[in-house]
Amino acid sequence: MTGKILVLTAVDDELDKARAPEGVEVIYTGVGKVNAASAATLALLVLRPSLVINYGTAGRINESLSGLLEVSDVIQRDMMAMPLAPRGRVPYSPELDRLSSGQTGVLCGTGDSFVTSVDPWLIENKVDIVDMELFAIAQVCQRHSLPWRAFKFITDDANDLAHQDWVANVRDGESLFWNALAQLGAAQ
């Protein structure tokens, strides 16, 4: 890998920064879009990375998915400014409706809620997984002209058992992520 890699993750339960290889800085953002945007902005300005990677856990909407997934695109599942714009769209900012990492992967819907029940809008819009930070991180990267990537580990089915499943599975994706990061370095 060339240049400093910044890994942003919400909480230390998801990723142990002591395992980060040389040249990789891990920052815990806190949960939710405001915390993620604030931490991402400060980290970008101070560390000046060449690449930002968001690692975290996610609930699955697409039942065929499991394990560690790379995200291709992210939308805001809880941007509800109707009638100024349809759900998922930022009023007067169409460039911020859907952000792309430039990689092949799944569609993530970010919102400031922990999904515990079926949401027909997610299904209609072909959202594969849901999280609580990625859109904010991707938006900060876009505004600072920095490339971003995201890897999400499926911990739950975004249903009424989601909290229990998340707690039971939150640490299970860490080794998979570090392996993916090592492979990413070998590919560059």
C-alpha positions as CSV (number, residue, x, y, z in Angstrom):
1,M,0.0,0.0,0.0
2,T,1.3,3.4,-0.8
3,G,0.5,6.4,1.5
4,K,-1.3,6.3,4.8
5,I,-4.5,4.3,5.1
6,L,-7.1,5.6,7.5
7,V,-9.6,3.1,8.8
8,L,-12.7,4.5,10.4
9,T,-14.9,2.3,12.5
10,A,-17.6,3.2,15.0
11,V,-16.6,1.4,18.2
12,D,-13.7,-0.6,19.6
13,D,-15.9,-3.7,19.8
14,E,-15.8,-3.9,16.0
15,L,-12.0,-3.5,15.5
16,D,-8.9,-3.6,17.7
17,K,-6.6,-0.8,16.6
18,A,-3.6,-2.6,18.1
19,R,-3.9,-5.1,15.2
20,A,-3.4,-2.4,12.6
21,P,-0.4,-3.0,10.3
22,E,2.2,-0.3,9.8
23,G,0.9,2.6,7.7
24,V,-2.7,2.0,8.8
25,E,-4.3,4.4,11.4
26,V,-7.6,3.3,13.0
27,I,-9.9,5.9,14.4
28,Y,-13.1,5.2,16.3
29,T,-15.8,7.6,15.2
30,G,-18.6,6.8,17.5
31,V,-22.1,5.6,16.4
32,G,-24.2,7.5,13.9
33,K,-23.8,10.0,11.0
34,V,-23.0,13.1,13.0
35,N,-20.2,11.4,15.0
36,A,-18.9,9.7,11.8
37,A,-18.8,13.0,9.8
38,S,-17.2,14.9,12.7
39,A,-14.5,12.3,13.3
40,A,-13.8,11.7,9.6
41,T,-13.4,15.4,8.9
42,L,-10.9,15.9,11.8
43,A,-9.0,12.7,10.9
44,L,-8.7,13.7,7.2
45,L,-7.4,17.2,8.1
46,V,-4.9,16.0,10.6
47,L,-3.7,12.7,9.1
48,R,-4.0,13.5,5.4
49,P,-4.5,9.9,4.3
50,S,-4.3,8.6,0.7
51,L,-7.3,6.3,1.2
52,V,-10.1,6.1,3.7
53,I,-11.6,2.7,4.6
54,N,-14.8,2.3,6.6
55,Y,-15.0,-1.0,8.4
56,G,-18.1,-1.9,10.4
57,T,-20.9,-4.2,11.1
58,A,-24.2,-4.2,9.2
59,G,-27.7,-5.7,9.2
60,R,-28.7,-7.6,6.1
61,I,-31.8,-6.8,4.0
62,N,-30.8,-9.1,1.2
63,E,-31.1,-12.6,2.8
64,S,-28.6,-14.2,0.4
65,L,-25.7,-12.2,1.8
66,S,-23.4,-13.2,4.7
67,G,-19.8,-12.6,5.9
68,L,-17.6,-9.7,5.0
69,L,-18.8,-7.6,2.0
70,E,-17.4,-4.7,0.1
71,V,-19.7,-1.8,-0.5
72,S,-20.0,-0.3,-4.0
73,D,-22.6,2.4,-3.2
74,V,-24.3,4.0,-0.2
75,I,-27.5,6.0,0.2
76,Q,-29.2,7.7,3.2
77,R,-32.1,5.5,4.2
78,D,-33.4,8.0,6.8
79,M,-33.2,11.2,4.8
80,M,-36.9,12.1,4.8
81,A,-37.4,15.6,3.7
82,M,-40.7,15.1,1.9
83,P,-42.2,17.1,0.2
84,L,-39.0,18.9,-0.7
85,A,-37.4,15.7,-2.0
86,P,-38.3,12.0,-2.1
87,R,-37.1,9.7,0.7
88,G,-33.4,9.1,0.5
89,R,-32.6,12.3,-1.4
90,V,-31.0,15.4,0.1
91,P,-33.1,18.4,-0.9
92,Y,-31.2,20.8,-3.3
93,S,-28.1,18.5,-3.3
94,P,-28.7,15.8,-6.0
95,E,-25.0,15.0,-6.1
96,L,-25.3,13.6,-2.6
97,D,-28.1,11.0,-3.3
98,R,-25.9,8.0,-4.0
99,L,-22.2,7.9,-3.4
100,S,-20.0,5.3,-5.1
101,S,-16.7,3.8,-4.0
102,G,-15.8,2.8,-7.5
103,Q,-15.6,-0.8,-6.4
104,T,-17.9,-3.8,-7.1
105,G,-20.0,-4.7,-4.1
106,V,-23.3,-4.2,-2.4
107,L,-25.6,-1.2,-1.8
108,C,-25.6,0.1,1.8
109,G,-28.3,2.2,3.4
110,T,-27.1,4.4,6.2
111,G,-29.3,5.9,8.9
112,D,-29.3,7.0,12.5
113,S,-31.5,4.1,13.6
114,F,-30.8,0.5,14.4
115,V,-33.0,-1.5,12.0
116,T,-35.2,-4.0,13.8
117,S,-38.1,-4.6,11.4
118,V,-39.0,-4.8,7.7
119,D,-38.9,-1.5,5.8
120,P,-40.5,-1.9,2.4
121,W,-38.6,1.2,1.1
122,L,-35.3,-0.6,1.6
123,I,-36.5,-3.6,-0.4
124,E,-38.0,-1.4,-3.2
125,N,-34.7,0.4,-3.5
126,K,-32.7,-2.8,-3.6
127,V,-30.7,-1.9,-0.4
128,D,-28.6,-5.0,0.5
129,I,-27.3,-4.0,3.9
130,V,-27.9,-1.2,6.5
131,D,-25.4,0.6,8.8
132,M,-25.2,3.8,10.7
133,E,-22.0,5.6,9.5
134,L,-20.9,5.0,6.0
135,F,-22.9,7.7,4.1
136,A,-21.4,10.4,6.3
137,I,-17.9,9.1,5.9
138,A,-18.3,8.8,2.1
139,Q,-19.7,12.3,1.9
140,V,-16.7,13.7,3.8
141,C,-14.3,11.9,1.5
142,Q,-16.1,13.1,-1.6
143,R,-16.0,16.7,-0.4
144,H,-12.2,16.4,0.3
145,S,-11.6,14.5,-3.0
146,L,-10.3,11.4,-1.2
147,P,-11.0,7.9,-2.4
148,W,-12.9,5.6,0.0
149,R,-13.8,2.0,0.4
150,A,-16.0,0.2,2.8
151,F,-16.1,-3.3,4.2
152,K,-19.1,-4.5,6.3
153,F,-19.5,-7.7,8.3
154,I,-23.1,-9.0,8.5
155,T,-24.0,-9.4,12.1
156,D,-27.7,-9.6,12.0
157,D,-30.9,-9.9,9.9
158,A,-32.2,-6.3,10.7
159,N,-35.2,-7.8,12.6
160,D,-36.5,-8.0,16.1
161,L,-33.5,-10.2,17.1
162,A,-31.0,-7.7,15.6
163,H,-29.6,-6.4,18.9
164,Q,-29.0,-9.8,20.4
165,D,-27.4,-11.0,17.1
166,W,-25.2,-7.9,16.8
167,V,-23.9,-8.3,20.4
168,A,-23.2,-12.0,19.7
169,N,-21.5,-11.4,16.4
170,V,-19.9,-8.0,16.5
171,R,-16.3,-9.3,16.8
172,D,-16.6,-12.1,14.2
173,G,-15.6,-9.9,11.2
174,E,-12.4,-8.4,12.5
175,S,-10.0,-11.1,11.3
176,L,-11.8,-11.2,7.9
177,F,-11.3,-7.5,7.6
178,W,-7.6,-7.5,8.5
179,N,-7.2,-10.3,5.9
180,A,-9.0,-8.3,3.3
181,L,-6.8,-5.3,4.0
182,A,-3.7,-7.4,3.7
183,Q,-5.0,-8.7,0.3
184,L,-5.7,-5.1,-0.7
185,G,-2.1,-4.2,0.0
186,A,-0.8,-7.1,-2.0
187,A,-2.9,-6.0,-5.0
188,Q,-1.5,-2.5,-5.0
